[in-house]
């Protein structure tokens, strides 16, 4: 979710959730398939595929494909400046692409070392007369989708919201009623489309809404939603998808590129676990996002630093618990592990068996502190006590956090 969404809905925290993110060219494929007006484009990649052989334009836009913004102002690790270039000379394209492919692009949204570029999009340049912004997001406070629009597009929309809030419009959409002509026209008028372009903008807004529903998106962002000499075009697109929709969006999720993701998160996802890496040294295994956040807070209150957010969820089995331990122990920064599970749907004995099996198979050599409460907790304690393993148990969360911090201090 964008930081703008957080500001507009006045949410003060975000629970880590894995979302599918698509590269720009993939999002544009979806837009095109759903009738949304976009620029024609082709792709060149590091594997030798070259769509340029069949693509011609009067002017070309060359864009490095990574999951980060600010590409135009970014720099490559080889000294080449800019992840977005425009040229009318077809012969220049190969030279520019070669300076992008295989090199790391560094922007304000990437890690310091940058992100390697393996794909470059070559698009038909359009004559942009005016840039606007439009997005559709899922808003918890509104219990449904909200359209955010601004006539000041093509720039950092978060800055627009802070410096000129009157240029931001937020319009809740009834999921059953959908994007009516009236609401689409209201948005087109706010975006200052005039004459024939007004009706074209209305139609494009309605198409974007249909796409949002069709692919189970959690966010659809078009910046800029541009007025051109040929009509209204979605020049740059970003879509996010909730993992819960994967079962009915198999083709969309098959497009996912995991090369830029944390390999620990990718591994966790294979076992239906939620993992978010952090910078501390105490690994946390919990069930439920709320308990995870409370556990991390208590660790910090006791002077420690959590190394991760690892939520095994409610229907966890022994195999998943064992996988969670393998992921934690592979992190060289983890010097101790704290397990904090409250058994409701989760059977504490399942957690205990998973812990014991994993410790025996991996020969765990760092402190392990376990706090279990709830369903079948007495059997779980018996399993741990009879394991013969040097597992420290705790009666309360505060006690567990203190033991974890003290074990490495």
C-alpha positions in Angstrom: 0.0 0.0 0.0 1.2 3.5 -0.7 2.1 5.9 2.1 -0.6 8.2 0.7 -3.2 5.6 1.5 -1.9 5.6 5.1 -2.2 9.3 5.4 -5.6 9.7 3.9 -7.1 6.9 6.0 -5.2 8.1 9.1 -3.8 4.6 9.8 -0.9 4.9 12.2 0.6 1.4 11.7 0.9 -1.2 9.0 0.8 -5.0 9.6 3.3 -6.7 7.3 1.4 -8.7 4.6 2.8 -10.2 1.5 1.4 -8.8 -1.7 2.0 -9.7 -5.3 3.7 -6.8 -7.1 4.0 -6.6 -10.9 6.6 -4.8 -13.0 5.3 -1.9 -15.1 5.2 -3.9 -18.3 3.2 -6.7 -16.7 0.7 -4.2 -15.3 0.4 -2.7 -18.8 -0.3 -6.1 -20.3 -3.3 -6.4 -17.9 -4.5 -2.9 -18.8 -4.3 -3.7 -22.5 -6.1 -7.0 -22.1 -9.0 -5.1 -20.3 -9.3 -2.4 -23.0 -7.6 0.4 -21.1 -5.8 2.8 -23.4 -2.0 2.6 -23.1 1.2 3.1 -25.1 2.3 0.3 -27.4 5.5 -1.4 -26.2 7.9 -4.3 -26.5 10.4 -5.9 -24.2 14.2 -6.7 -24.2 15.6 -8.9 -21.5 18.9 -10.3 -20.3 18.0 -13.8 -21.7 18.3 -12.6 -25.3 14.7 -12.0 -26.1 14.3 -8.8 -28.2 10.9 -7.6 -29.2 12.4 -4.5 -30.8 12.8 -6.4 -34.1 9.1 -6.1 -34.7 8.4 -2.8 -33.0 8.6 0.7 -34.6 7.7 4.2 -33.4 8.5 7.8 -34.3 10.0 8.3 -30.8 10.9 5.7 -28.2 10.8 5.6 -24.4 13.3 3.2 -22.8 12.4 2.2 -19.2 14.4 -0.1 -16.9 12.0 -2.5 -15.2 12.3 -2.8 -11.4 9.9 -2.8 -8.5 10.8 0.7 -7.3 9.9 4.3 -8.1 12.1 7.2 -9.0 13.7 5.4 -12.0 14.0 8.5 -14.1 16.2 10.1 -11.5 18.1 7.0 -10.6 21.7 6.0 -11.4 23.3 2.7 -12.4 26.3 1.1 -10.6 28.3 1.5 -13.9 27.8 5.3 -13.8 25.1 5.5 -16.4 22.5 8.0 -15.3 18.7 7.6 -15.5 16.5 4.5 -15.7 14.2 6.3 -18.3 15.4 7.6 -21.6 13.7 9.1 -24.7 15.2 8.9 -28.2 14.0 9.2 -31.8 17.1 7.4 -33.1 16.5 3.7 -33.3 20.2 3.0 -33.5 20.6 4.5 -30.0 18.3 2.0 -28.3 20.8 -0.9 -28.2 23.5 1.2 -26.6 21.2 2.5 -23.9 19.7 -0.9 -23.2 23.2 -2.5 -22.8 24.0 0.1 -20.2 20.9 -0.9 -18.2 20.7 -4.7 -18.6 22.8 -6.6 -16.0 23.5 -3.5 -14.0 22.0 -2.3 -10.7 19.7 0.7 -10.7 19.8 2.9 -7.6 16.9 5.1 -6.8 15.4 6.7 -3.6 13.2 3.6 -3.2 15.8 0.9 -3.7 18.4 -0.5 -1.2 21.7 1.3 -1.2 23.3 -1.3 -3.5 20.4 -0.9 -6.0 18.4 -3.6 -7.9 19.7 -5.5 -10.9 17.9 -4.8 -14.1 17.0 -7.9 -16.2 14.2 -6.4 -18.3 13.8 -3.2 -20.3 10.6 -1.9 -21.8 10.6 0.0 -25.1 7.4 2.0 -25.5 6.0 4.3 -28.1 6.4 7.9 -26.8 3.2 9.9 -26.6 2.8 13.7 -26.6 1.6 14.4 -23.1 -0.2 17.7 -22.8 -1.2 17.4 -19.1 -0.6 14.9 -16.3 -3.2 13.8 -13.7 -3.3 11.1 -11.1 -5.8 8.4 -10.3 -5.8 5.3 -8.1 -8.2 2.8 -6.7 -7.4 1.2 -3.3 -9.1 -0.9 -0.6 -9.8 1.3 2.4 -10.5 -0.4 5.7 -12.1 2.6 7.3 -14.5 2.9 4.3 -15.0 -0.9 4.3 -14.4 -0.9 0.5 -12.7 0.6 -2.5 -11.8 4.3 -2.6 -10.7 6.3 -5.7 -8.0 8.9 -5.1 -7.6 11.5 -7.8 -5.6 14.6 -8.4 -5.2 17.0 -11.4 -1.5 17.3 -10.2 -0.2 14.0 -11.6 3.2 12.9 -12.9 4.9 13.7 -9.6 5.3 12.5 -6.0 1.6 12.3 -5.0 2.5 12.1 -1.3 4.0 15.6 -1.6 0.9 16.8 -3.4 -1.3 15.5 -0.5 0.9 17.3 2.1 1.5 20.6 0.3 -1.7 21.1 -1.6 -4.4 18.9 -0.1 -7.2 20.7 -2.0 -5.8 19.0 -5.1 -6.6 15.6 -3.7 -10.1 14.0 -4.0 -11.1 10.9 -2.2 -14.3 9.2 -3.4 -15.7 6.0 -1.8 -17.3 3.6 -4.2 -20.1 1.2 -3.3 -18.8 -2.2 -4.3 -22.3 -3.3 -5.4 -23.2 -0.1 -7.2 -19.8 0.2 -8.8 -18.4 3.0 -10.9 -21.5 4.8 -12.2 -21.5 7.4 -15.0 -22.2 10.0 -12.4 -19.2 9.2 -10.2 -16.9 8.7 -13.2 -18.0 12.1 -14.5 -17.4 13.7 -11.1 -13.8 12.4 -11.2 -13.2 13.5 -14.8 -14.4 17.0 -13.9 -12.1 17.1 -10.8 -9.2 16.0 -13.0 -10.1 19.0 -15.3 -10.7 17.1 -18.5 -12.7 19.3 -21.0 -14.7 18.8 -24.2 -14.3 15.4 -26.0 -11.5 14.4 -23.5 -14.1 14.6 -20.7 -16.1 11.7 -22.1 -13.0 9.8 -23.0 -11.7 10.2 -19.4 -15.1 8.9 -18.1 -14.8 5.8 -20.2 -11.2 5.2 -19.2 -12.1 5.6 -15.5 -14.9 3.0 -15.9 -12.5 0.6 -17.6 -10.0 1.0 -14.8 -12.7 0.2 -12.3 -13.7 -3.0 -14.2 -10.0 -4.0 -14.3 -9.7 -3.4 -10.5 -12.6 -5.9 -9.9 -11.6 -8.4 -12.6 -8.1 -9.1 -11.2 -8.9 -8.8 -7.4 -6.6 -5.8 -7.0 -5.9 -4.2 -3.7 -4.4 -1.1 -5.4 -4.4 0.2 -9.0 -2.4 3.4 -9.5 -2.1 5.3 -12.7 0.5 8.1 -12.7 0.3 9.9 -15.0 -3.3 9.5 -16.2 -2.4 11.6 -19.1 -4.1 14.0 -21.5 -2.4 13.6 -24.9 -3.0 14.9 -28.4 -4.6 11.4 -29.2 -6.8 11.1 -26.1 -6.5 9.9 -22.5 -3.8 7.3 -21.8 -2.6 5.4 -18.8 1.1 6.1 -19.2 2.5 4.5 -16.0 0.7 1.8 -14.0 1.1 -0.1 -10.7 -1.1 -2.9 -9.5 -1.0 -4.8 -6.2 -2.9 -8.0 -5.5 -4.0 -9.6 -2.2 -2.6 -13.1 -1.8 -6.1 -14.3 -0.8 -7.2 -14.0 -4.4 -4.5 -16.3 -5.7 -6.9 -19.3 -6.0 -8.9 -17.5 -8.7 -6.2 -15.4 -10.2 -3.7 -18.1 -11.1 -2.7 -16.4 -14.4 -2.0 -13.1 -12.7 0.0 -14.7 -9.9 2.0 -16.7 -12.4 3.4 -13.4 -13.6 5.0 -12.7 -10.2 8.7 -12.0 -10.2 10.4 -13.1 -7.0 13.9 -12.0 -8.0 13.6 -8.8 -6.0 12.0 -10.3 -2.9 13.7 -11.4 0.3 14.5 -15.1 -0.2 13.4 -15.8 3.3 9.9 -14.3 2.5 9.8 -16.4 -0.6 10.7 -19.6 1.3 8.1 -18.8 4.0 5.4 -18.2 1.5 5.9 -21.8 0.2 4.7 -23.0 3.6 1.9 -20.4 3.9 3.9 -18.5 6.5 4.2 -14.7 6.8 7.8 -13.5 7.2 9.2 -10.0 7.3 12.9 -9.5 7.9 14.2 -6.9 10.3 17.6 -5.8 11.6 17.7 -7.3 15.1 19.1 -10.5 16.5 16.1 -12.2 18.3 14.0 -14.4 16.0 10.3 -14.3 16.8 7.9 -17.2 16.0 4.3 -16.4 16.9 0.7 -17.0 15.8 -1.3 -14.0 14.7 -0.2 -10.5 13.7 -1.4 -8.8 16.9 0.6 -11.2 19.0 3.6 -10.8 16.7 3.5 -7.0 17.2 3.1 -7.3 20.9 6.0 -9.8 21.1 8.3 -7.4 19.2 7.3 -4.5 21.4 8.0 -6.4 24.6 11.4 -7.5 23.2 12.3 -3.8 22.6 11.0 -2.7 26.0 13.4 -5.2 27.5 16.3 -3.8 25.5 16.4 -6.3 22.7 15.8 -6.0 18.9 13.5 -8.4 17.0 15.1 -9.9 13.9 11.9 -10.7 12.1 8.1 -10.9 12.1 7.2 -14.6 11.6 3.5 -15.4 11.9 2.6 -19.1 11.5 -1.1 -18.4 11.5 -4.0 -20.3 13.0 -4.0 -23.6 11.1 -0.3 -24.4 11.4 1.0 -28.0 11.3 4.2 -29.5 12.5 5.8 -29.3 9.0 5.2 -25.6 8.9 6.6 -25.1 12.4 9.7 -27.0 11.4 10.0 -24.9 8.2 9.7 -21.7 10.3 12.6 -22.8 12.4 14.7 -23.6 9.4 14.1 -20.1 8.1 15.0 -18.5 11.4 18.2 -20.4 11.9 19.4 -19.6 8.4 19.6 -15.9 9.3 23.1 -15.3 10.6 22.0 -12.3 12.6 19.6 -14.4 14.8 21.4 -15.1 18.1 18.3 -16.4 20.0 14.8 -17.5 19.2 11.6 -16.6 21.1 8.5 -18.7 20.5 5.3 -17.0 21.8 2.1 -19.0 20.9 -1.4 -18.7 22.3 -3.3 -21.8 21.4 -6.9 -21.2 20.3 -7.3 -22.8 16.9 -3.6 -23.7 17.2 -2.9 -26.8 19.2 0.1 -26.1 21.5 1.2 -29.8 21.2 1.5 -29.3 17.5 3.8 -26.4 18.1 5.8 -28.3 20.7 6.3 -31.3 18.4 7.4 -29.1 15.5 9.9 -27.3 17.7 11.4 -30.6 19.1 11.7 -32.2 15.7 13.3 -29.1 14.1 15.8 -28.7 17.0 16.8 -32.4 16.7 17.2 -32.3 13.0 19.0 -29.0 12.7 21.1 -29.3 15.9 20.1 -25.9 17.1 23.1 -24.1 18.8 21.5 -20.8 19.9 19.3 -20.1 22.9 15.6 -21.1 22.4 12.9 -19.6 24.7 9.4 -20.9 24.5 6.2 -19.5 26.0 3.0 -21.5 25.2 -0.5 -20.9 26.5 -4.0 -22.2 25.6 -5.2 -25.4 23.9 -3.4 -28.5 25.1 -0.7 -26.5 26.7 0.0 -29.2 29.4 0.7 -31.8 26.8 3.0 -29.3 25.0 5.0 -28.7 28.1 5.3 -32.4 28.7 6.7 -32.9 25.1 9.3 -30.1 25.7 10.3 -31.4 29.1 10.8 -34.9 27.9 12.7 -33.9 24.8 16.0 -33.6 26.6 16.8 -30.4 24.7 18.1 -27.2 26.3 14.9 -25.3 25.7 14.1 -22.5 28.2 10.4 -22.1 29.0 8.6 -19.0 30.2 5.3 -18.5 32.0 4.6 -14.9 30.7 5.5 -12.9 27.7 7.5 -10.4 29.7 9.4 -13.4 31.3 10.1 -14.8 27.8 11.3 -11.5 26.5 13.7 -11.0 29.4 15.1 -14.5 29.0 15.6 -14.0 25.3 17.4 -10.7 25.8 19.5 -11.9 28.7 20.5 -15.1 26.7 22.6 -13.0 24.3 23.6 -10.1 26.5 
